[in-house]
Amino acid sequence: MQECGATQNFFIRELQYHDYEDLFAMWSDKRITDLTATDDGMTLEGAKHRVRNQVDNPFFKNYVACNDTRVVGFSYLMLHSAHKRRHIASFTVLVHADYQGKGIGKALTLHTIREAESDTSIEIIELDVFKDNQSAVNLYLSTGFEIEGILRNRTKRNGVAQDLYIMSRPCTTGS
Ligand SMILES: CC(C)(COP(=O)(O)OP(=O)(O)OC[C@H]1O[C@@H](n2cnc3c(N)ncnc32)[C@H](O)[C@@H]1OP(=O)(O)O)[C@@H](O)C(=O)NCCC(=O)NCCS
């Protein structure tokens, strides 16, 4: 568990099974789903299933930011199972819409990078992000990610095709 300072008033720990209700609140919020790969229409049962799968899966490293009452942010690394891509981990982060802009996303991102750096098999952290998601792009640029390219019209938001940036950063301890 990582304390993040009295002024910030949250801490980071690993994801646990019982966090699914708080994650459901984020995964079913259009302010979040419009900016992420999570489809609309998540159910509470679906959230429970997804959390259980990620906690139990050795290819995931999952972290949550908590305040006194609830989970307010979530990040994870997904390690690739294919041997030829075992040096790559995919990264995602999201923060409850009511708690954004308070340093939680950056703290989760830096924490997750440190965890990746302690795994010597990970050499590259990669992600994709909606090209127009300026908050997330800024967060990633400020934590060492670089834009590698654009995937044109690669996903849809409310039926409208959107471009994605592919971003990555080296994972120094593993490289
Ligand atoms: C992107 C997200 C995770 C950032 O989390 P956050 O807790 O709001 O961000 P922080 O307060 O830690 O700020 C971190 C950095 O993000 C950027 N940022 C945050 N809010 C921003 C805003 N409104 N406009 C521009 N940049 C912003 C800044 O670079 C900031 O660093 P700085 O404060 O040193 O300038 C959060 O907005 C979110 O969950 N968005 C919806 C889900 C999502 O888009 N996830 C990413 C999917 S790829």
The ligand as a MOL file (V3000), in Angstrom:
LIG
                    3D

  0  0  0     0  0            999 V3000
M  V30 BEGIN CTAB
M  V30 COUNTS 48 50 0 0 0
M  V30 BEGIN ATOM
M  V30 1 C -6.9260 10.8990 -17.8630 0
M  V30 2 C -7.1790 10.7750 -16.3550 0
M  V30 3 C -6.7930 9.3810 -15.9070 0
M  V30 4 C -6.2770 11.7860 -15.6130 0
M  V30 5 O -6.4750 11.5820 -14.2180 0
M  V30 6 P -6.5630 12.8290 -13.2270 0
M  V30 7 O -6.5330 12.3300 -11.8550 0
M  V30 8 O -7.7180 13.6770 -13.6310 0
M  V30 9 O -5.2170 13.6030 -13.6010 0
M  V30 10 P -4.1830 14.3220 -12.6180 0
M  V30 11 O -4.9210 15.2960 -11.7690 0
M  V30 12 O -3.3450 13.3100 -11.9480 0
M  V30 13 O -3.3100 15.1260 -13.6730 0
M  V30 14 C -2.2560 14.4650 -14.3410 0
M  V30 15 C -1.9180 15.1700 -15.6400 0
M  V30 16 O -2.9760 14.9690 -16.5690 0
M  V30 17 C -3.1020 16.1230 -17.3830 0
M  V30 18 N -4.4260 16.6720 -17.1690 0
M  V30 19 C -5.2950 16.3530 -16.1600 0
M  V30 20 N -6.4500 17.0270 -16.3270 0
M  V30 21 C -6.3010 17.7820 -17.4350 0
M  V30 22 C -7.1430 18.6920 -18.1310 0
M  V30 23 N -8.3930 18.9630 -17.7120 0
M  V30 24 N -6.6880 19.2470 -19.2670 0
M  V30 25 C -5.4450 18.9730 -19.7140 0
M  V30 26 N -4.5880 18.1350 -19.0890 0
M  V30 27 C -5.0150 17.5500 -17.9690 0
M  V30 28 C -2.0130 17.0840 -16.9590 0
M  V30 29 O -0.8720 16.8350 -17.7350 0
M  V30 30 C -1.7620 16.6680 -15.5260 0
M  V30 31 O -0.4670 16.9270 -15.1000 0
M  V30 32 P -0.1240 18.3170 -14.3560 0
M  V30 33 O -1.1430 18.4780 -13.2710 0
M  V30 34 O 1.2570 18.0840 -13.8640 0
M  V30 35 O -0.2390 19.3470 -15.4210 0
M  V30 36 C -8.6570 11.1050 -15.9970 0
M  V30 37 O -8.9800 12.3570 -16.5280 0
M  V30 38 C -9.6600 10.0740 -16.4880 0
M  V30 39 O -9.8970 9.0710 -15.8240 0
M  V30 40 N -10.2690 10.3020 -17.6550 0
M  V30 41 C -11.3190 9.4060 -18.1580 0
M  V30 42 C -10.7530 8.0240 -18.4710 0
M  V30 43 C -9.5880 8.1270 -19.4280 0
M  V30 44 O -9.5720 8.9350 -20.3300 0
M  V30 45 N -8.5820 7.2550 -19.2010 0
M  V30 46 C -7.4630 7.1420 -20.1170 0
M  V30 47 C -7.8140 6.0800 -21.1270 0
M  V30 48 S -6.4650 5.8230 -22.2760 0
M  V30 END ATOM
M  V30 BEGIN BOND
M  V30 1 1 1 2
M  V30 2 1 2 3
M  V30 3 1 2 4
M  V30 4 1 2 36
M  V30 5 1 4 5
M  V30 6 1 5 6
M  V30 7 2 6 7
M  V30 8 1 6 8
M  V30 9 1 6 9
M  V30 10 1 9 10
M  V30 11 2 10 11
M  V30 12 1 10 12
M  V30 13 1 10 13
M  V30 14 1 13 14
M  V30 15 1 14 15
M  V30 16 1 15 16
M  V30 17 1 15 30
M  V30 18 1 16 17
M  V30 19 1 17 18
M  V30 20 1 17 28
M  V30 21 1 18 19
M  V30 22 1 18 27
M  V30 23 2 19 20
M  V30 24 1 20 21
M  V30 25 1 21 22
M  V30 26 2 21 27
M  V30 27 1 22 23
M  V30 28 2 22 24
M  V30 29 1 24 25
M  V30 30 2 25 26
M  V30 31 1 26 27
M  V30 32 1 28 29
M  V30 33 1 28 30
M  V30 34 1 30 31
M  V30 35 1 31 32
M  V30 36 2 32 33
M  V30 37 1 32 34
M  V30 38 1 32 35
M  V30 39 1 36 37
M  V30 40 1 36 38
M  V30 41 2 38 39
M  V30 42 1 38 40
M  V30 43 1 40 41
M  V30 44 1 41 42
M  V30 45 1 42 43
M  V30 46 2 43 44
M  V30 47 1 43 45
M  V30 48 1 45 46
M  V30 49 1 46 47
M  V30 50 1 47 48
M  V30 END BOND
M  V30 END CTAB
M  END
